Amino acid sequence: MRDQTALSVRVVYLARLRESFASPGETVRLPDGSEPTIDRLLEALRARGGAYAAELAPGRAFRIAVNHEMAKPSDPLRDGDEVALFPPVTGG
């Protein structure tokens, strides 16, 4: 059986998400007992409501990278991972 203790990840917000959330990033602790996946992280962020619910809504265009590698919502997370959330086109 998998150990389901709480874990913390560093979430980095880029481009429009940084502006919408008025933050470059934060450390987020996933609840005890939850399966540590990107989906669970997104659920926890959406539950805050407001800009988080709107910007991270299912079907909304944004990308995810874990430790600088592209990831999908079902991918697992480990304690200390860095999760970057960003729009599909960041320009530059």
C-alpha positions as CSV (number, residue, x, y, z in Angstrom):
1,M,0.0,0.0,0.0
2,R,1.2,3.5,-0.9
3,D,2.1,5.9,1.9
4,Q,-0.3,8.8,1.6
5,T,1.3,11.4,3.9
6,A,1.1,15.1,3.0
7,L,3.7,16.5,0.8
8,S,4.7,20.0,-0.3
9,V,5.5,21.2,-3.8
10,R,6.8,24.6,-5.0
11,V,4.3,26.0,-7.6
12,V,5.6,28.7,-10.0
13,Y,3.1,30.9,-11.9
14,L,4.3,32.3,-15.2
15,A,3.0,35.0,-17.7
16,R,-0.8,35.7,-17.3
17,L,-1.1,33.4,-14.3
18,R,1.5,35.3,-12.4
19,E,-0.6,38.5,-13.0
20,S,-4.0,36.9,-12.4
21,F,-2.8,35.4,-9.0
22,A,-0.7,38.4,-8.1
23,S,2.1,36.0,-7.2
24,P,5.2,34.5,-8.8
25,G,4.7,31.3,-6.9
26,E,4.2,29.6,-3.5
27,T,4.7,26.4,-1.6
28,V,1.5,24.3,-1.6
29,R,0.9,21.4,0.8
30,L,-1.3,18.7,-0.6
31,P,-3.8,17.3,1.9
32,D,-3.1,14.1,3.9
33,G,-4.7,11.1,2.3
34,S,-4.9,12.5,-1.2
35,E,-3.2,10.8,-4.1
36,P,-0.2,13.1,-4.9
37,T,-0.9,13.9,-8.5
38,I,-1.0,17.2,-10.5
39,D,-4.7,16.7,-10.7
40,R,-5.0,16.8,-6.9
41,L,-2.8,20.0,-6.8
42,L,-5.0,21.6,-9.4
43,E,-8.2,20.7,-7.5
44,A,-6.7,22.2,-4.3
45,L,-5.8,25.4,-6.2
46,R,-9.3,25.6,-7.9
47,A,-11.0,25.2,-4.5
48,R,-9.7,28.6,-3.6
49,G,-12.2,30.1,-6.0
50,G,-11.8,33.5,-7.7
51,A,-9.0,33.8,-10.2
52,Y,-7.7,30.3,-9.4
53,A,-11.0,28.6,-10.3
54,A,-11.3,30.7,-13.5
55,E,-7.7,30.4,-14.8
56,L,-7.3,26.7,-13.9
57,A,-10.8,25.6,-14.9
58,P,-11.0,22.4,-16.9
59,G,-10.7,23.2,-20.6
60,R,-8.8,26.4,-19.9
61,A,-5.5,26.7,-21.8
62,F,-2.4,26.3,-19.6
63,R,0.6,24.0,-19.6
64,I,2.3,22.1,-16.7
65,A,5.9,21.3,-16.1
66,V,7.3,19.3,-13.2
67,N,11.0,19.9,-12.5
68,H,11.4,21.6,-15.9
69,E,9.8,18.7,-17.9
70,M,6.4,18.8,-19.5
71,A,3.8,16.9,-17.5
72,K,0.1,15.9,-17.7
73,P,-2.5,16.2,-14.9
74,S,-2.4,12.5,-14.1
75,D,1.4,12.5,-13.4
76,P,2.4,11.8,-9.8
77,L,4.1,14.4,-7.6
78,R,6.9,13.9,-5.0
79,D,7.7,16.0,-2.0
80,G,9.8,19.0,-3.0
81,D,8.9,18.9,-6.8
82,E,8.7,22.2,-8.6
83,V,5.5,22.6,-10.6
84,A,5.3,25.4,-13.2
85,L,1.9,26.5,-14.6
86,F,1.9,28.7,-17.7
87,P,-0.1,29.6,-20.8
88,P,0.7,27.7,-24.0
89,V,2.4,30.6,-25.6
90,T,4.6,32.8,-23.4
91,G,6.2,34.9,-26.2
92,G,9.7,36.3,-26.1
